[in-house]
Amino acid sequence: MNILIFGAKGYMGGNFFRIFPGSFASDVDIADTKAIGKEIDRIQPDIIINCAAKTGRPNIDWCEDHREDTLRSNVTGPLVLLELCQKAGCYFVHMSSGCIYHGDNNGKGYLENDPPNFFESFYSRSKIWSEQILKEFPLLILRPRMPFEGKPHDRNFITKVLKYERVIDVQNSMTYAPDLFAAAKKLIEKRITGIYNIVNPGSISPYEIMMLYKKIVDPSHNVERLDANLLGSVTKTGRSNCLLSSEKLRTQGIELPDIHQRIREALKEYA
Ligand SMILES: NC(=O)c1ccc[n+]([C@@H]2O[C@H](COP(=O)([O-])OP(=O)(O)OC[C@H]3O[C@@H](n4cnc5c(N)ncnc54)[C@H](OP(=O)(O)O)[C@@H]3O)[C@@H](O)[C@H]2O)c1
C-alpha cells in the first residue's frame, strides 16, 4: 500500500511519516497541479495525507500579513489535491483544525456538522473555506486542537504557552498528539470518510496547564492570569477558544483518555 504524505517536513506530517513507515514524503507545492500530478504518477499512491499548510511562524498572526501564501497553501492546495485524488481514485486524508469554533455550544461542545462560527483570524477562515468544500466529497477530514505532548517542540501547546508571561484561563478542548496519530491510523486503516473532531474528552485552560507545570515540572516558573478580554492586546488577530465533542470518534470505537490524565502524563514526561 503506497501512502504519500504532503507537508512531511512539518510537525503533523513528520508524525504521520513515523506512524506509516515506508510511506513517501513529498515537499512539492500542493497548489502546483502539474507537479502534484507528476508525484501521483510516480508514486501511484493508494492514500494521500495532506499535512501541508501555512500555520505561521511564530504563530498564526503571520497569516494576517501573508494572505496570498496562506490562501495558496490552505485553500488552493487542498482543492488541487482533492481533484487529483478523485481522478486517481486515491483515499484522501486532510488535516483541518478545531480552531474554527468559538465557545462551548452550551456546554455540549461543537459537533462535526455544526457550522463553524470563528472567523476572526485569516488562518481560521482559510481552514473553514477549504473544509467547507472538501466536506462535500468522500474523504477523511481530521480536526485536532492545540496538540500537546511530553517532548518540547515549537508546535507543542505546552512549549508554546511556556513562552508567555500571562495566559488566559478559558476552558478549551485539546489533543494529546500521540492519541491523534493513533486515532488517525485506525480511521485511515478502516478507510473512514467524513469529518472527525480528534480531541481528548473534557476541557482544561492554558492557565490550569501552567499551574500543573509549576507543580510537576518547575516550581520556579512564573505566570500570570490574563483576562480573556485583553488577549487582543497581545495578539495581532483573534484566537479561537472552544469545546469540541468527541462523541463521533467514540462511534468508531475510539475512546481517548480524559484531557487531565493526558496533560499530567505529558508534564511528567516533560519533567
Ligand atoms: N500544530 C497545530 O497546532 C495544529 C492544530 C490543529 C490543526 N493543525 C493542522 O495540521 C496541519 C499541519 O500543521 P503542522 O502543525 O504540521 O504545521 P507545520 O509544522 O507548519 O507544517 C506544515 C508544512 O507544510 C509545508 N507547506 C506549506 N505550504 C505548502 C505548500 N503549498 N505545499 C507544500 N508544502 C507546504 C510547510 O513548509 P513551509 O514551512 O516551508 O511553509 C511545512 O513544512 C495544518 O493543516 C494545520 O492547520 C495544526
The ligand as an SDF file (V2000), in Angstrom:
LIG
                    3D

 48 52  0  0  0  0  0  0  0  0999 V2000
    0.0750   22.2540   15.0100 N   0  0  0  0  0  0  0  0  0  0  0  0
   -1.1270   22.6860   15.4000 C   0  0  0  0  0  0  0  0  0  0  0  0
   -1.2680   23.3540   16.4360 O   0  0  0  0  0  0  0  0  0  0  0  0
   -2.3430   22.2910   14.6010 C   0  0  0  0  0  0  0  0  0  0  0  0
   -3.5750   22.2310   15.2370 C   0  0  0  0  0  0  0  0  0  0  0  0
   -4.6960   21.8850   14.5130 C   0  0  0  0  0  0  0  0  0  0  0  0
   -4.5840   21.6440   13.1600 C   0  0  0  0  0  0  0  0  0  0  0  0
   -3.3870   21.7210   12.5350 N   0  0  0  0  0  0  0  0  0  0  0  0
   -3.3200   21.4800   11.0890 C   0  0  0  0  0  0  0  0  0  0  0  0
   -2.4120   20.4260   10.8090 O   0  0  0  0  0  0  0  0  0  0  0  0
   -1.7690   20.6560    9.5490 C   0  0  0  0  0  0  0  0  0  0  0  0
   -0.2750   20.5820    9.6980 C   0  0  0  0  0  0  0  0  0  0  0  0
    0.1390   21.5090   10.6830 O   0  0  0  0  0  0  0  0  0  0  0  0
    1.6100   21.4740   11.3060 P   0  0  0  0  0  0  0  0  0  0  0  0
    1.4620   21.8620   12.7230 O   0  0  0  0  0  0  0  0  0  0  0  0
    2.2980   20.2150   10.9360 O   0  0  0  0  0  0  0  0  0  0  0  0
    2.2330   22.7160   10.5230 O   0  0  0  0  0  0  0  0  0  0  0  0
    3.7400   22.9450   10.1010 P   0  0  0  0  0  0  0  0  0  0  0  0
    4.6630   22.3670   11.1250 O   0  0  0  0  0  0  0  0  0  0  0  0
    3.8220   24.3980    9.7860 O   0  0  0  0  0  0  0  0  0  0  0  0
    3.9210   22.0840    8.7670 O   0  0  0  0  0  0  0  0  0  0  0  0
    3.2950   22.4100    7.5740 C   0  0  0  0  0  0  0  0  0  0  0  0
    4.2740   22.0790    6.4630 C   0  0  0  0  0  0  0  0  0  0  0  0
    3.6170   22.3180    5.2160 O   0  0  0  0  0  0  0  0  0  0  0  0
    4.5490   22.9930    4.3670 C   0  0  0  0  0  0  0  0  0  0  0  0
    3.8280   23.7630    3.3470 N   0  0  0  0  0  0  0  0  0  0  0  0
    3.2500   24.9810    3.4510 C   0  0  0  0  0  0  0  0  0  0  0  0
    2.6920   25.3240    2.2970 N   0  0  0  0  0  0  0  0  0  0  0  0
    2.9190   24.3060    1.4250 C   0  0  0  0  0  0  0  0  0  0  0  0
    2.5820   24.0820    0.0710 C   0  0  0  0  0  0  0  0  0  0  0  0
    1.8890   24.9860   -0.6380 N   0  0  0  0  0  0  0  0  0  0  0  0
    2.9670   22.9190   -0.4930 N   0  0  0  0  0  0  0  0  0  0  0  0
    3.6890   22.0100    0.1990 C   0  0  0  0  0  0  0  0  0  0  0  0
    4.0440   22.1660    1.4840 N   0  0  0  0  0  0  0  0  0  0  0  0
    3.6430   23.3130    2.0990 C   0  0  0  0  0  0  0  0  0  0  0  0
    5.3190   23.8800    5.3120 C   0  0  0  0  0  0  0  0  0  0  0  0
    6.5060   24.3230    4.7130 O   0  0  0  0  0  0  0  0  0  0  0  0
    6.9680   25.8550    4.9700 P   0  0  0  0  0  0  0  0  0  0  0  0
    7.3240   25.9110    6.4260 O   0  0  0  0  0  0  0  0  0  0  0  0
    8.1270   25.9790    4.0450 O   0  0  0  0  0  0  0  0  0  0  0  0
    5.8190   26.7230    4.6400 O   0  0  0  0  0  0  0  0  0  0  0  0
    5.5410   22.9220    6.4890 C   0  0  0  0  0  0  0  0  0  0  0  0
    6.6630   22.1030    6.2860 O   0  0  0  0  0  0  0  0  0  0  0  0
   -2.2770   22.0240    9.0670 C   0  0  0  0  0  0  0  0  0  0  0  0
   -3.3360   21.8250    8.1670 O   0  0  0  0  0  0  0  0  0  0  0  0
   -2.8130   22.6900   10.3290 C   0  0  0  0  0  0  0  0  0  0  0  0
   -3.8380   23.6050   10.0360 O   0  0  0  0  0  0  0  0  0  0  0  0
   -2.2500   22.0360   13.2280 C   0  0  0  0  0  0  0  0  0  0  0  0
  1  2  1  0
  2  3  2  0
  2  4  1  0
  4  5  1  0
  4 48  2  0
  5  6  2  0
  6  7  1  0
  7  8  2  0
  8  9  1  0
  8 48  1  0
  9 10  1  0
  9 46  1  0
 10 11  1  0
 11 12  1  0
 11 44  1  0
 12 13  1  0
 13 14  1  0
 14 15  2  0
 14 16  1  0
 14 17  1  0
 17 18  1  0
 18 19  2  0
 18 20  1  0
 18 21  1  0
 21 22  1  0
 22 23  1  0
 23 24  1  0
 23 42  1  0
 24 25  1  0
 25 26  1  0
 25 36  1  0
 26 27  1  0
 26 35  1  0
 27 28  2  0
 28 29  1  0
 29 30  1  0
 29 35  2  0
 30 31  1  0
 30 32  2  0
 32 33  1  0
 33 34  2  0
 34 35  1  0
 36 37  1  0
 36 42  1  0
 37 38  1  0
 38 39  2  0
 38 40  1  0
 38 41  1  0
 42 43  1  0
 44 45  1  0
 44 46  1  0
 46 47  1  0
M  CHG  2   8   1  16  -1
M  END
$$$$
